[in-house]
């Protein structure tokens, strides 16, 4: 059996190894994990200038070391990384009794087991919130009452742990049994960029398999008008050897290489950036030919630094703000070359 690892993927070129080794030849998982499904597609090693490379230039592909093909969001995934950029879930909104007048936001969340396509022809047996990875991006305003009704529809116990301030019995440490349900309720604070994830042991398994999402609490006065984008840096261990083979933003490797993010010259671009990658100690975001203001965790309205590269450990997050000065295509990627060559790379397409 041929073992497909990130080391031999990089050695031979991403597309070449996936095509030559055959994705169905992925080794078996560690004991207790679901086996990776056989691939239903095959990658071919071609330079991006070849017609099969879909017209990408050599500079876009970093000498052609990218996976060939595309992932259909209407296929097995039924979610689109481009849509996830701006798909905020603000819940069902009502007002609590007049004595408080507090805004109540209610959310329905369910855990399910689902095979997803994380790169062309590469499938992964995920655990999901609401059928997608990452789960819905919950958004509210500081001081809102948050009520999340959670149903566990998988064959394993799961929970939801929200980063933020709340009582201990709302902390998501108690697993919800198979077929069970639980309602989490707390006030949204502090304002900033947070996240949620399953907190059931073993943590690395429950997080890495896809049970996580973003949690944005806006300050009461709001933030300046901007083109707002949500980016969850994630990765996938396709052969369950404790190392990732595919890296991405919002799950699909190289998605924003094939589908650049379109913005306008001079408009304020605000990125809500979270790192959830398991098995690697640190991840990063680098923007070419531009600098951005950094608001770490987003809990202060004053910028902490002005840079073109930011490093984040797992669970760390930051809000990045930038205005592009000129039109063109500007690359962004992890400033860990191995991550970039295994899927964590994309483009902003800036127009007048």
Buried (B, 14 or more C-beta within 10 A) or exposed (E): EEEBBBEBBBEBBBBBBBBBBBBEEBBEBEEEEBEBBEBEBBBBBBBBEBEBBEEBEEEBBBEBBBBBBBBEBEEBBEBBBBEBBEBBBBBEEEEEEEEEEEBBBBBEBBBBBBEBBBBBBBBBBBBBBBBBBBBBBBBBBBBBBBBBBBBBBBEBBBBBBBBBEBEEEBBBEEBBEEEEEBEBBBBBBBBBBBBBBBBBEEEEBBBBBBBBBBBBBBBEEEBEEBBBBBBBBBBBBBBBBEBBBBBBBBBBBBBBBBBBBEBBEEBBBBBBBBBBBBBBEEBBBBBEEBEBBBBBBBBBEEBEEEBBEBBBEBBBBBBBBBBBEEEBEBBBBBBBEBBBBBBBBBBBBBEE
